[in-house]
């Protein structure tokens, strides 16, 4: 009897949890069950998103309602992964194509570009130490931007 009651409570609470939380982003949410408002529609949307691989695609490409899934700096670390050496050279000089591209990906306005370049150059040592990875450079970049009044707005 206790198992039946516990099972009923678990089933009821899980349906309430599905009704209260969105199904995430992906094809199931963006197209198939766009106007979902019942718990079972959310379950089906989440199942579609998760099982067909389109949620992962949406997060990677920034489509299917996943545009904000990784925050405002979503593509920055990927860019840094792919351009680490050239970015380090540009940051050390405080100018260059790779540094300009990084500023564009972040969304730095033209009026703040010189402040961005100066902040990156001033924090070169914390971003690109001998053991630096793209993750540590990314963290150093965020810390440098956090200390600048002009650049804080680009952190989200």
C-alpha positions as CSV (number, residue, x, y, z in Angstrom):
1,X,0.0,0.0,0.0
2,X,2.8,2.4,0.9
3,X,4.4,1.7,-2.5
4,X,1.2,2.6,-4.4
5,X,0.8,5.8,-2.5
6,X,4.5,6.7,-3.0
7,X,4.1,5.9,-6.7
8,X,1.0,8.1,-7.0
9,X,2.7,11.0,-5.3
10,X,5.8,10.6,-7.5
11,X,3.6,10.5,-10.7
12,X,1.6,13.5,-9.7
13,X,4.7,15.5,-8.8
14,X,6.5,14.7,-12.0
15,X,3.5,15.8,-14.1
16,X,3.5,19.1,-12.2
17,X,7.2,19.5,-12.8
18,X,6.7,19.0,-16.5
19,X,3.9,21.5,-16.6
20,X,5.9,24.1,-14.8
21,X,9.2,23.8,-16.7
22,X,9.7,24.5,-20.4
23,X,10.9,21.8,-22.7
24,X,14.0,23.7,-23.7
25,X,15.0,24.7,-27.2
26,X,15.0,22.7,-30.3
27,X,12.7,21.5,-33.1
28,X,10.1,20.1,-30.7
29,X,9.7,23.5,-29.0
30,X,10.2,25.8,-32.0
31,X,8.1,23.9,-34.6
32,X,6.3,20.8,-33.6
33,X,4.8,21.9,-30.3
34,X,5.2,25.6,-30.7
35,X,2.1,26.5,-28.7
36,X,2.5,23.8,-26.0
37,X,0.5,24.5,-22.8
38,X,-0.3,21.0,-21.5
39,X,2.2,18.8,-19.6
40,X,2.1,16.1,-22.2
41,X,2.9,18.5,-25.0
42,X,5.9,19.7,-23.0
43,X,7.0,16.1,-22.5
44,X,6.7,15.3,-26.2
45,X,8.5,18.6,-27.1
46,X,11.4,17.7,-24.8
47,X,11.5,14.1,-26.1
48,X,11.6,15.4,-29.7
49,X,14.4,17.9,-28.7
50,X,16.5,15.4,-26.9
51,X,16.2,12.2,-29.0
52,X,16.6,13.6,-32.5
53,X,19.8,15.5,-31.8
54,X,18.3,18.8,-32.9
55,X,18.7,20.5,-29.5
56,X,22.4,20.0,-29.6
57,X,22.5,21.3,-33.2
58,X,20.4,24.3,-32.2
59,X,22.7,25.2,-29.3
60,X,25.8,24.9,-31.4
61,X,24.4,26.9,-34.3
62,X,22.3,29.3,-32.3
63,X,19.0,28.3,-34.1
64,X,15.7,26.6,-33.2
65,X,15.1,28.9,-30.3
66,X,18.5,28.2,-28.7
67,X,20.0,31.6,-29.5
68,X,20.5,32.5,-25.9
69,X,21.2,29.0,-24.6
70,X,24.9,29.7,-24.0
71,X,24.6,33.4,-23.0
72,X,26.0,36.5,-24.8
73,X,29.5,35.1,-25.1
74,X,28.6,31.7,-26.5
75,X,30.8,31.8,-29.6
76,X,33.7,33.5,-28.0
77,X,35.4,30.5,-26.4
78,X,35.0,28.5,-29.7
79,X,36.7,31.4,-31.5
80,X,39.5,31.5,-29.0
81,X,40.0,27.7,-29.3
82,X,40.5,28.0,-33.0
83,X,42.6,31.2,-33.0
84,X,44.6,31.0,-29.8
85,X,48.1,31.7,-31.2
86,X,47.1,34.6,-33.5
87,X,44.9,36.1,-30.8
88,X,47.8,36.0,-28.4
89,X,50.0,37.9,-30.9
90,X,47.2,40.5,-31.5
91,X,46.5,41.0,-27.8
92,X,50.2,41.5,-27.1
93,X,50.2,44.4,-29.7
94,X,46.8,45.7,-28.7
95,X,45.5,45.5,-32.3
96,X,45.1,43.1,-35.2
97,X,42.5,41.3,-37.3
98,X,42.0,38.5,-34.8
99,X,41.4,40.9,-31.9
100,X,39.0,42.9,-34.1
101,X,37.1,39.7,-34.9
102,X,36.9,38.8,-31.2
103,X,35.5,42.2,-30.5
104,X,32.9,41.8,-33.2
105,X,31.9,38.3,-31.9
106,X,31.4,39.8,-28.5
107,X,29.4,42.7,-29.9
108,X,31.7,45.5,-28.9
109,X,30.5,48.7,-30.4
110,X,33.0,50.7,-32.5
111,X,33.1,53.5,-29.9
112,X,34.3,50.9,-27.3
113,X,36.9,49.1,-29.5
114,X,39.9,51.1,-28.3
115,X,38.9,50.5,-24.7
116,X,38.5,46.8,-25.5
117,X,41.9,46.5,-27.2
118,X,43.6,48.4,-24.4
119,X,42.0,46.2,-21.7
120,X,43.0,43.1,-23.5
121,X,46.6,44.3,-24.0
122,X,46.9,45.4,-20.4
123,X,45.8,42.0,-19.2
124,X,47.9,40.0,-21.7
125,X,49.9,38.2,-18.9
126,X,46.8,37.0,-17.1
127,X,45.2,35.8,-20.3
128,X,48.2,34.2,-22.1
129,X,50.6,32.7,-19.5
130,X,52.9,29.8,-20.5
131,X,50.2,27.3,-19.4
132,X,47.3,29.1,-21.0
133,X,44.4,27.3,-22.6
134,X,41.5,28.9,-24.4
135,X,39.5,28.4,-21.2
136,X,42.0,30.3,-19.0
137,X,42.3,33.0,-21.7
138,X,38.5,33.3,-21.8
139,X,38.4,33.7,-18.0
140,X,41.1,36.3,-18.1
141,X,39.3,38.2,-20.8
142,X,36.1,38.2,-18.8
143,X,38.0,39.4,-15.7
144,X,39.6,42.2,-17.8
145,X,36.2,43.2,-19.2
146,X,34.6,43.2,-15.7
147,X,37.1,45.7,-14.4
148,X,36.3,48.2,-17.2
149,X,33.2,50.3,-16.9
150,X,32.9,50.6,-20.7
151,X,33.2,46.8,-21.2
152,X,31.0,45.5,-18.4
153,X,27.9,45.8,-20.5
154,X,29.1,43.2,-23.0
155,X,29.3,40.5,-20.3
156,X,25.5,40.1,-20.2
